[in-house]
Amino acid sequence: MRTLQIKGKYKEAILSGRKRATIRTRCSFKEGEEVLVHCGNSIIGIARITEIKKKSFDSLSQKDALVDGFESLEDLKEELKSIYGEDLDKKTFYVIKFQFLRAEEEKTPASLYYGDKSPVEIAELALKNLELSEEEKKILEAVLEVKSIKKAALMLGSWKKRGKVREVLRQCYLRLKKKGLV
């Protein structure tokens, strides 16, 4: 199941039902899809994507702001400026509405992807026990060195490489599991 990542400062707004949307410049979700809600450092529950609308910055409305948990359109636009910069009139936005279905016992994302092993333990086991590509070795060695997915991504050039680091760790976990090593 895929995850919808939302800043931790919005956790209470999601749990209370005040925040029922998020606005992004990219969207790969589909209407009807159920996703894990990753908020801050925890998975807090499951939501269903109910609607996706493509909009320009200027066409965002007070209604969009309210469903996203903001008190005003001005507050929403200020937050978008702080995230995406000043040239917002040239960007396309996606208003992604969701229904928060249920809260679950909070879990760390790592527990969903790597069982009871930490990313560092997975990196160590994979480097010792798996045949790896040079890219995989480089990524796993970075995780082992800095003890963090985010720091490893930064070491590899950009925090945006977190997804690649996570994917390598997930694939290694599955390969280790198949060999009975985790």
C-alpha positions as CSV (number, residue, x, y, z in Angstrom):
1,M,0.0,0.0,0.0
2,R,1.3,3.4,-0.9
3,T,1.7,6.3,1.5
4,L,0.4,9.8,1.6
5,Q,3.1,11.8,3.4
6,I,1.9,14.9,5.3
7,K,3.9,17.1,7.7
8,G,3.6,16.2,11.3
9,K,2.2,19.6,12.2
10,Y,-1.1,18.6,10.5
11,K,-1.6,15.3,12.5
12,E,-4.3,16.7,14.8
13,A,-6.1,18.3,11.9
14,I,-6.3,15.0,10.1
15,L,-7.3,13.0,13.2
16,S,-10.0,15.6,14.0
17,G,-11.4,15.6,10.4
18,R,-10.6,19.3,9.8
19,K,-7.9,18.4,7.2
20,R,-9.5,16.4,4.4
21,A,-7.2,17.3,1.5
22,T,-3.6,18.1,0.6
23,I,-2.4,20.3,-2.2
24,R,0.6,19.2,-4.3
25,T,2.4,20.1,-7.5
26,R,2.6,16.4,-8.4
27,C,0.1,13.6,-8.0
28,S,0.4,9.9,-8.8
29,F,-2.6,8.8,-6.8
30,K,-5.9,7.6,-8.2
31,E,-9.4,8.3,-7.0
32,G,-10.6,5.4,-4.9
33,E,-7.1,4.3,-3.9
34,E,-6.5,3.6,-0.2
35,V,-3.2,4.8,1.2
36,L,-1.3,4.8,4.5
37,V,-1.2,8.2,6.0
38,H,2.4,9.0,7.0
39,C,2.4,12.0,9.2
40,G,5.6,13.2,10.8
41,N,7.5,10.1,11.8
42,S,4.5,7.8,12.1
43,I,1.9,6.0,10.1
44,I,-1.3,7.2,11.7
45,G,-4.0,5.4,9.7
46,I,-5.5,4.8,6.3
47,A,-7.3,7.1,4.0
48,R,-9.2,6.8,0.7
49,I,-8.5,9.3,-2.1
50,T,-11.9,10.6,-3.0
51,E,-11.2,13.3,-5.5
52,I,-8.3,14.9,-7.4
53,K,-8.7,18.3,-9.1
54,K,-6.0,20.0,-11.2
55,K,-5.9,23.8,-10.6
56,S,-3.8,26.8,-11.1
57,F,-2.6,28.8,-8.1
58,D,-5.0,31.6,-8.9
59,S,-7.9,29.3,-9.1
60,L,-7.5,27.9,-5.6
61,S,-10.5,28.9,-3.5
62,Q,-11.6,29.5,0.1
63,K,-13.3,26.1,-0.1
64,D,-9.9,24.4,-1.1
65,A,-8.3,26.2,1.9
66,L,-11.0,25.0,4.3
67,V,-10.9,21.4,3.2
68,D,-7.1,21.5,3.5
69,G,-7.5,22.5,7.2
70,F,-6.7,26.2,6.8
71,E,-8.8,29.1,8.1
72,S,-8.4,31.2,5.0
73,L,-7.3,31.2,1.4
74,E,-4.5,33.6,2.4
75,D,-3.1,31.2,5.0
76,L,-3.2,28.4,2.4
77,K,-1.4,30.5,-0.2
78,E,1.3,31.5,2.3
79,E,2.0,27.9,3.2
80,L,2.2,27.0,-0.5
81,K,4.7,29.8,-1.0
82,S,6.8,28.6,1.9
83,I,6.9,25.1,0.4
84,Y,7.1,25.8,-3.4
85,G,8.7,29.3,-3.6
86,E,7.4,32.4,-5.3
87,D,6.8,31.5,-8.9
88,L,3.5,29.8,-8.2
89,D,1.5,31.2,-11.1
90,K,3.6,29.0,-13.4
91,K,2.9,25.8,-11.4
92,T,0.0,23.3,-11.7
93,F,-1.5,22.2,-8.4
94,Y,-3.5,19.1,-7.5
95,V,-6.1,19.3,-4.8
96,I,-6.1,15.7,-3.4
97,K,-9.2,15.1,-1.3
98,F,-9.3,12.1,1.0
99,Q,-11.5,10.5,3.6
100,F,-9.6,9.4,6.7
101,L,-11.0,5.9,7.2
102,R,-9.5,4.9,10.5
103,A,-6.6,5.6,12.8
104,E,-4.4,2.7,13.6
105,E,-1.9,2.1,16.3
106,E,0.9,4.4,15.2
107,K,3.7,2.6,13.6
108,T,7.1,3.7,12.3
109,P,7.3,3.5,8.5
110,A,10.4,1.3,8.9
111,S,8.3,-1.4,10.7
112,L,6.0,-1.7,7.7
113,Y,8.9,-2.0,5.2
114,Y,11.6,-3.9,7.1
115,G,9.8,-5.9,9.8
116,D,11.6,-5.8,13.1
117,K,14.9,-4.7,11.5
118,S,16.1,-1.2,11.3
119,P,17.3,0.3,8.0
120,V,20.9,0.1,9.3
121,E,20.5,-3.6,10.2
122,I,19.1,-4.3,6.7
123,A,22.0,-2.5,5.1
124,E,24.5,-4.4,7.2
125,L,22.9,-7.8,6.4
126,A,22.5,-7.0,2.7
127,L,26.1,-6.0,2.3
128,K,27.3,-9.2,4.0
129,N,24.8,-11.7,2.4
130,L,23.5,-10.4,-1.0
131,E,25.0,-10.0,-4.5
132,L,24.5,-6.3,-5.1
133,S,24.9,-3.8,-7.9
134,E,27.5,-1.0,-7.4
135,E,24.6,1.5,-7.0
136,E,23.0,-0.7,-4.3
137,K,26.3,-1.0,-2.5
138,K,26.9,2.7,-2.5
139,I,23.4,3.4,-1.1
140,L,23.7,0.7,1.6
141,E,27.2,1.9,2.6
142,A,25.8,5.4,3.0
143,V,23.0,4.2,5.2
144,L,25.5,2.2,7.3
145,E,27.8,5.2,7.6
146,V,25.3,7.9,8.6
147,K,22.7,5.7,10.3
148,S,19.8,7.5,8.6
149,I,17.8,7.3,5.3
150,K,17.5,11.1,5.1
151,K,21.2,11.6,5.8
152,A,22.2,8.9,3.4
153,A,20.1,10.6,0.7
154,L,21.8,13.9,1.4
155,M,25.2,12.2,1.3
156,L,24.2,10.8,-2.2
157,G,23.4,14.3,-3.4
158,S,19.8,15.3,-2.4
159,W,17.1,14.7,0.1
160,K,14.9,13.8,-2.9
161,K,16.9,10.6,-3.2
162,R,15.1,9.2,0.0
163,G,12.7,7.3,-2.2
164,K,15.6,5.5,-4.0
165,V,17.3,4.7,-0.6
166,R,14.0,3.3,0.7
167,E,13.4,1.3,-2.4
168,V,16.9,-0.3,-2.2
169,L,16.4,-1.1,1.4
170,R,12.9,-2.6,0.8
171,Q,14.2,-4.8,-2.1
172,C,17.1,-5.9,0.0
173,Y,14.8,-6.7,2.9
174,L,12.6,-8.9,0.6
175,R,15.7,-10.7,-0.8
176,L,17.0,-11.3,2.7
177,K,13.5,-12.6,3.8
178,K,13.4,-14.9,0.8
179,K,16.8,-16.4,1.9
180,G,15.5,-16.7,5.5
181,L,18.0,-14.2,6.8
182,V,15.4,-11.9,8.5
